[in-house]
Amino acid sequence: MSLLLLAGLAWAADDVECDDTMRSEALEGFTTAITSGDQDGALNALVLTLEDEAFAPCHGLAYASMGGLLEKREMPYAALLAHGEAIKLNAQGASEAVPRALDLADLVNDPAYLEEVFAANVGLNVDDATRSHLAYLAARGHYAQGNLSTALGILALVDKSGEDAGRAMALKGVILSQQARWTDAMAALLQAEQLLLDDPEMLDVIYLNIGRVYYAAGNYPRSAQYLAQVRRESHWWPEAQFERAWAHFRMDDMNGALSLLHNHVSPYYEEWYFPEAELLRTYSLFLLCKFPEASAQIDSFQTKWTPVRDEVQTTVASMNEQDVFEDARDFVEGKESRLGALVLRDMPHDQRFLDSVAAVDGAQAELDRLQGNNSDWARFFFSKVQARQRDLVMGEGGRVKTKVEKQVDTLTTMLNDTEITKLDMLRLETRLYQNAANIGDTVRVVETRPL
């Protein structure tokens, strides 16, 4: 049996620079240690190989060997990072590491790590099912990086009848909609709908996105139709109702818009972040010539949301990415949060964030074990696992921080717009009364139906 198999991984050396002679020299210490059953010694020897630039062509091989041994030592996070490095350094040579890396990523709840790895190594020599899955992960990686066209191209590699087909098609629809390709986006989302009929939670998201695409394309009746299909028990139902109200507003159905917004201005939603719903209600009242009510709504909007904007703006400005990550985590876990439910309400439903929290915890458990081992290899991987943990915290904390900052900026724009709306409303009201006086009539106020 080969020594690499003893380490837990075969290796296809397609890098001609790592020839037999160099491989023998690079693995000499590893060979001696693993033959005698000294796993610590074997891992330490591989660390020496990685630290020697003379063996750089064989570093991928060293990482692959480490990955197999670390799996045997039940160090899943370190093993995942080792397999990932092997794939980065020699994608074709490390093809056998791919299925193991996929399993390990699921085990430690860090699929995002492999999204980054596979995004740069799509053409791996693997079986069709594995290639399909890694293509989906690679596409998600490029999408997260903002490389929409690249992600779209990679999605073509996903098996249309495989287990990732529905979610891949849904991602395709989202990307196409962001490229303003409404017809193509609609076709992809409708296919995703058929592929995910047995996944109610995913269907809610698809209906929401279909409604948004129809809205962007100017087909407001169809937009309202799909938004209405989001289930009442779904977390996304309030958002769907709000966007459905916008569709009715665009159809000049002010009464319908006001009816759909009734929940959003009820006491139940006082602690939900829906300032635009209140603003849309104001616009609807304005266009129905309900000037006193619209004016009161504007005053109420400014009174309620100005201090909220100021508080959130001050709070998030005082926090770095790690602070925001920990704060969002506290909220998800039901603890006291500085930013609070108003801007973090969606976090318990943000699967990427939830995976990151679980991965950070898993990394910490492994770091505790590594810290208790004085071997060179333990110190070597301690720094790598710690770096990955920090990347997760800073990346997700940065994503949430950016989201909150955008909410603050949008709210500031809304508050400024209400001042303009109030002036426009006063001008229109004055003009209507002047016209009424000229013809000896009274201004007819359109009545809304009872809410």
N, C-alpha and C positions, 0 to 999 in steps of 0.2 A: 504493500500500500504506500502511495506517495506521501511525503511529509506534508504536502499541502492539504491532502485529504484528512490527514491526522489533525491538522489545524482546523478543519471544518469547511474548507472551500477549495475547489479545484480552480485552476487558473489557465486561461488561454492567452499566452503571451504573444500578442500581435505587434508589440513594440520591438523591432529588431535590435534596438540598441541594448535592450536587456537580454543579452545572449546567454547561452548556457554557462559560460565562464563567469560572467558578472553575476548571474543568478546564484551560482554556487558560492561565490565570495560573499555576496550580500546576505545570504541565508546561512552562512556557516555556523554562527553562534546559535541561531534559531534551530538549525538541524540538530546540533549536539544536545541542546536543552530539551527539545520536544521528544527526541528519541529516548531520553532517560526519564521522560514523564514530568519534567520540571516546567510547568506552564508559566510560572512567574519568570523563570530564567528565559524562556522562549520569548515572552512579551518584552522583557527588558532588552533582549538582543535585537528585536525588531525596532525598538525605539532608537538604538544606536545606529541601525541601518538608515532610519529616517533622518537622523541628524547628520548623516554623512552625505554631502552633496555629490561625492564621487559615485554614489549608488542611485542618483536621482532617477535614472531610467527604470529602476526597479522599485521605486517607492510605492507605486500602485500595487504591486505584488505584495509588498510588506503590509500595506493597509488591509488588503484582502485577507491575508493570513491572520492579522490581528482581529479582524471582524469575526472570523470563525472561532478563535480562542475566547474572545470576550463573550460570545454567546454561551459557550460552555461554562464560563465563570458567572453567568447570569448577570451580566452588565449590559442590559439591552440598549441603553442610550449611547454608551460608549461604542457598542458594536454597530449601532446605526450610523454613527458619525464615521467610524472606520470604513464601513461599506460605502458610505457616501463619498469619502475621499478616494477610495479605490475606483469608483465609477468616474469621478471627475478626472483622475489622472490617466486612466486607461479604460475608456468606456467599453470597448469591445472585449478587452481581456477580462473585465470584471462582470461580464453579462450574467454569470451565475449568482452574483451578489444581488441582482435586482429583486427576485422574489423574496429573498431573505430580508432585504432592506424594506420592502413593502410590508412584510409581516411585522417587522420591528417598529416601523413608523406607526402602524395601527396600535401596537402594544403600548407605546409611550405617548400616544395621542399627539404626534407631531407630523401629520401628513404635509404640512407646509414646508418642512425641511426638504422633503423629496420633490416637492413642486419646484423648488429652486434648483435642485440637482438635475432633474429630468428636463427642465426647461432648456438647459444647455447641452443635453445629451439625448436627443430624441431617437436617433438611429441606432439604438442598442440591439444587439443580436439576441433576441428573446423570442419566445413562442408568441403566437398571435394574440392570445388572451392577455398576456402580460404586456405586450406592446400596446394594446388598446387601452389598458388601464394607465400605463405610464404616460401615454399621449394625453389622456384626460388630465392627469396631474400636471403635466408640462404645460398644457393650455391654461390651467388655472394659475400656474406660476407666472406665465407671461401676462395674463389678464391682471393679476395683482400688481405687476410692474408697469402696467399701462401700455403694454405692447399688443394692442388689439388685433392688428392685422396678422401678426405672427401667431397669436392664440387661435385666431379663426382658421388659419391654415393647418395648424396642428390638430385641431378638432376633426379634420377630415380623416385622420388616422384612427379615430375611435370606431370600434365595431358597432355598426348600426343595429345589431341585434344582441349586443353584449349587455352586461349588467350596468355599465356606465352610460348607455345610449340615451336614456331619458334626461339625465342631468347634463350630459354633454350637449344635447339639443337645446335644453333650457339656457345653458351658458351661451351657446351660439346665438340664440334669440336676443339675449341681453346685449351681446357685443354688437350685433347688427343694428339694434335700436340705438346704441350709442354712436353708431356711424350714420344715423338718420336714414337707414335703408329699411323703411317701414314695411314694405311688402315682403321682403326677404325675412325680416325679423318676425313678422306675423306667421309666415309659413313655418318657421323653425319652432316657434312657441306652440303652435297648434299641433305640430308633430310631438313635441314634448308632452303636451296634455294627454295625447293618446297613449304614450309610452309610460306615463306615470299615474294611470287611473287608480292604481291600488295604493297610492301614497297621498292621502288627503292633505297633509300639511304642505307637501311640495305643490300640490294642485292649487292651494290657496295663493302661493307665491306666483305661480304661473298665471292664474286668473288676474292677479294684480298687475303683472307685467303686460299681459295682453290688453288689459284696459288702458294702460299707459301708452302702449303703442298706438292703439286706435285713437286715443286722445291726441297724441302728437301728430297723427296723420289727418286730424280734423274730422274723424268719424265719431262724433260725440254720442249718438244713440247706441252704437255698438260698444263704445267704451263703457257707458253706463251699464249695459247688459252684462258684460263680463265682470265688472267690479261688483255687481250685485250677487255674483256667484261665490264670492268669498264667504266662508261659513261664519255664522254669528259667534261661534266659540273660538275662532281663530284670533291669534294675537294681532293679525293684520286687518281685522274687520274695521276698527275705527279709521285706519288709514284709507281703506277701500271706500268707506262711506264718505269720507272727506273728499277724496278724488272724484267720487261719483257726483258729489254736489257741484264740483267744478264743471263736470260734463253737462249737468242740467243748466248751470249758469251760462255756459257757452251756447246752449240751445234756447237761450232767452226764457227759460223756465225758472223764474226767480222764486216762485212759490215752492217748486220742487227742491231747489237748492236750500231754501230756508228750512224745509221739512227735514231734509237729510242732515242738516247742521244742528238740529234741535238737541241731539244728544251731546254734541261737543261743547255746548254752552250750559249744560246741566251741572249740578254740583258734583256728580260722580267724576266728571272729567276736569275738575278744577286743578288737579295736580298733574295733568297730562300736558305735554308740550304740543299744543295746537294753536299757536297764535294766528296762523294764516286762516284757520277755520273762522275765527272771530272776525278777521278782516274781510273774508268772503261774505260773511253774513252782513257786514256793514255795506259792502258794495251792492248786495242784493236789495237791501232796504233803500239804498240811495236810488237805484234804478227803478224801484217801485214808487219813488217820490215820497217815501216815508221819512221826510227830512228830520223831524224831531227825534225819532227813534235812531236813525242813522247817526245823528250828531251825538246822542247820548252813548251810542255804541263806541264811537271814536274816543270820547272822553274816558269811557270805561277801559278801553283797550290801552290807552296811554297810561292811565293810572295803574293798571295791573302789570303791564309788561315792561315799563321803563325800569322800575326797581329790580325786576327779574333779570333784565339784560345787564344792568350795572353789577349786580351781585355775581352772576355767572362769569361775566367778563373779568372781574377782579379775581375771582377764585381760580379760574383756569390759567390766568396769566401768572399766578404765583406757584403753579405746579409744573414740574418737569414731566417727561414721559413716564418715568418710573412711578411718580406720585399718582399720575392719572391711571396707570395700570392697576395699582394697588387700590385706588379709590373705586374704580369700576368693579374690581374683584370683590371688594367689601360689599358693594351694592348687590351683586349677584348672590352673595352668600348671606344676604339679609342683615348685614351689619350697617352701622352708621356710615354715611357717605357724605363727603363735602360737596360734591357736585349734585347729588341727589337724584330722585326719581324723574324729575322734570326732564333732564337731558340724558339720563342713562336707562330709561325704561326699556329700551329694546335690547339691552345687553344680555339678559337671560335667554334671549332667543338668537343670539349671534353665535353660531356654531364655531366659527373660527376663533372667536375670543374664548369660548368655553374650552375648546381643544387646547388653546395656549395656556390657560390656567392649569389644566390637568397636566400638560407637558412640563410646565414650570415646577409643579409639585413632584412629578416623577424625576425630573432632573435633580431636584434638591435631595431626594431620597438616595439617588445614586452618588451624588457629591458627598453625602455623609459617609457612605461606604468607602468611597475612594480616599477620603481624607484619613480614614483609619488604616490605610495600607501605605507602608513606607517605601514600596517599590517604585522604581523609576517609571514604569509604565503607568502606575496609578497617578503619579504626579503629572505625567504627560497628558492623560485623558481627563484629569481633574480640570485642567485649564481649558480643554476643548469643550467639555460638557458645560462648564461655567460660562464660557463665551456664548454657547448656543442658548443657554438659559437667559443671558442678558439680551441677546438678539431678540428673543421672543418678547421679553418685557418691554424693551425699547420700541420694537416694531409695533406691537399691539397698543402700547401706551400712546405712541405717536399717532396711530390711526384714530384712536378714540379722541385724542386731544384735537386733532385736525377737524374731526366731525363736530365737536363742541364749538370750536372757534368759528366754523362755518355757520352754525346755528346762531351764534352771537351776531355775526356780520349780517345774516339774513334778517334777524329781528331788528337790527339797527335800521336797515333799509325799510322795513315795514313801518317802523315808528316815524321815519322821515316822510314816508308816503302818506301816512294818515293826515299829516299837516296839509299836504297838497290836496288830498281828497276833501278835507273840510272846507278849504277855500273854494274848490270847484263846486261843492254842494251849495255853499252860500250863494255863489254866483248864479247857479242854475235856479235855485229857489227864488232869488230876486227876479230873475228874468221871467220865470213862470208867472209870478204874481203881477209883474208889469204887463205881460201879455194879457192876462186875465182882466186886469183893470181896463185895458184898451178896448176890449170887446164886451165889457160889462158882464163877465161871467166869473165863476169861482174856480179855483184850481181843483181838478178832480184827482183825488188821491186813490190809487189802486189799492184795494184791500187785500191783505194776505189771507189765505184760508187758515182756520184755527189750527194751531200746532198742538 
